[in-house]
Amino acid sequence: MREDLKRQAAERAVEFVESGMVVGLGFGSTARYAVERIAQRLSLDAVAEGIETEQQLAFLTKHGCPFGQGYYFSFPVGAGEIATMLAGRSARTYARRAAGAERAAVIAR
């Protein structure tokens, strides 16, 4: 029930967001609900930033966020290295060896 109230509060607040506004969302589930609703209103896909752990990725996947970036997938790389990473891979995913394990990152739908 508490999550339902948070979702309702976020959805109601988003109704007041207008073009050109800067919105401070904070963090937590209410912020997540607001971002989801804003993305729906604008027909956009939300991209999660700062994914660092498998648990964070699992949480986002469970809650329907198909796009993300962060150190879990790769440390920042230059344009030349990203081109090399993507060469020979599908447009949908790339894999990078990190700490002895393969990790895949969705880069396009």
DRENGU-384456 format. One record per residue (C-alpha): residue number from 0; residue in one letter; x, y, z. Coordinates in Angstrom, 3 decimals. Layout:
% residues N
(NUM,"a",(X,Y,Z));
...
% end
This chain:
% residues 109
(0,"m",(0.000,0.000,0.000));
(1,"r",(2.845,2.399,0.825));
(2,"e",(4.357,1.918,-2.648));
(3,"d",(0.948,2.612,-4.189));
(4,"l",(0.788,5.919,-2.318));
(5,"k",(4.298,6.814,-3.466));
(6,"r",(3.379,6.012,-7.070));
(7,"q",(0.190,8.078,-6.832));
(8,"a",(2.074,11.031,-5.318));
(9,"a",(4.712,10.922,-8.046));
(10,"e",(2.154,10.624,-10.843));
(11,"r",(0.172,13.550,-9.436));
(12,"a",(3.298,15.700,-9.084));
(13,"v",(4.309,15.001,-12.692));
(14,"e",(1.005,16.504,-13.848));
(15,"f",(2.395,19.903,-12.772));
(16,"v",(5.672,19.585,-14.702));
(17,"e",(5.803,21.992,-17.625));
(18,"s",(8.194,22.425,-20.528));
(19,"g",(11.424,24.126,-19.533));
(20,"m",(11.131,23.360,-15.820));
(21,"v",(14.091,22.054,-13.846));
(22,"v",(12.862,19.368,-11.483));
(23,"g",(14.784,18.087,-8.464));
(24,"l",(13.666,14.513,-7.902));
(25,"g",(15.953,13.250,-5.159));
(26,"f",(16.213,9.478,-4.997));
(27,"g",(14.218,6.431,-3.988));
(28,"s",(11.092,4.809,-5.292));
(29,"t",(9.043,8.029,-5.513));
(30,"a",(11.702,9.560,-7.768));
(31,"r",(11.753,6.370,-9.852));
(32,"y",(7.977,6.542,-10.304));
(33,"a",(8.231,10.202,-11.332));
(34,"v",(10.949,9.471,-13.918));
(35,"e",(8.896,6.580,-15.322));
(36,"r",(5.827,8.820,-15.644));
(37,"i",(7.766,11.695,-17.222));
(38,"a",(9.268,9.281,-19.754));
(39,"q",(5.786,7.927,-20.545));
(40,"r",(4.376,11.437,-21.017));
(41,"l",(7.181,12.305,-23.429));
(42,"s",(7.201,8.903,-25.177));
(43,"l",(10.831,8.381,-24.144));
(44,"d",(12.775,5.494,-22.679));
(45,"a",(14.399,6.163,-19.316));
(46,"v",(18.117,5.405,-18.956));
(47,"a",(19.407,4.505,-15.505));
(48,"e",(22.787,6.019,-14.696));
(49,"g",(25.396,4.864,-12.228));
(50,"i",(24.752,1.106,-12.252));
(51,"e",(27.597,-0.383,-10.229));
(52,"t",(26.326,-3.752,-8.974));
(53,"e",(24.478,-6.792,-10.236));
(54,"q",(21.818,-6.114,-7.588));
(55,"q",(21.161,-2.640,-8.987));
(56,"l",(20.880,-4.061,-12.499));
(57,"a",(18.477,-6.776,-11.300));
(58,"f",(16.312,-4.173,-9.538));
(59,"l",(16.119,-1.969,-12.620));
(60,"t",(15.414,-4.907,-14.915));
(61,"k",(12.665,-6.116,-12.577));
(62,"h",(11.076,-2.670,-12.662));
(63,"g",(11.101,-2.389,-16.443));
(64,"c",(14.105,-0.143,-17.083));
(65,"p",(15.772,-1.682,-20.158));
(66,"f",(18.582,0.888,-20.545));
(67,"g",(21.420,1.806,-18.272));
(68,"q",(25.076,2.696,-17.930));
(69,"g",(27.656,2.611,-15.209));
(70,"y",(30.850,1.056,-13.915));
(71,"y",(29.153,-2.340,-13.752));
(72,"f",(29.429,-2.452,-17.536));
(73,"s",(32.576,-0.441,-18.183));
(74,"f",(34.741,2.338,-16.885));
(75,"p",(34.677,5.425,-19.138));
(76,"v",(36.375,4.823,-22.482));
(77,"g",(37.287,7.034,-25.415));
(78,"a",(35.630,7.018,-28.815));
(79,"g",(38.352,4.818,-30.298));
(80,"e",(38.027,2.153,-27.633));
(81,"i",(34.224,2.056,-27.769));
(82,"a",(34.403,1.574,-31.539));
(83,"t",(36.751,-1.378,-30.965));
(84,"m",(34.445,-2.782,-28.267));
(85,"l",(31.467,-2.611,-30.606));
(86,"a",(33.234,-3.974,-33.690));
(87,"g",(31.911,-7.404,-34.554));
(88,"r",(29.082,-7.177,-32.005));
(89,"s",(25.383,-6.776,-32.653));
(90,"a",(23.808,-3.336,-32.358));
(91,"r",(21.930,-4.584,-29.328));
(92,"t",(24.654,-5.604,-26.921));
(93,"y",(28.342,-5.599,-26.328));
(94,"a",(30.377,-7.577,-23.873));
(95,"r",(33.530,-6.513,-22.101));
(96,"r",(35.817,-8.642,-19.973));
(97,"a",(35.975,-7.133,-16.498));
(98,"a",(37.358,-8.797,-13.371));
(99,"g",(37.437,-12.142,-15.167));
(100,"a",(33.734,-12.194,-16.069));
(101,"e",(31.716,-11.266,-19.131));
(102,"r",(29.218,-8.461,-18.600));
(103,"a",(26.734,-7.403,-21.244));
(104,"a",(25.314,-3.922,-21.660));
(105,"v",(22.266,-3.023,-23.699));
(106,"i",(23.154,-0.120,-25.957));
(107,"a",(20.214,0.016,-28.349));
(108,"r",(16.780,-1.432,-28.667));
% end
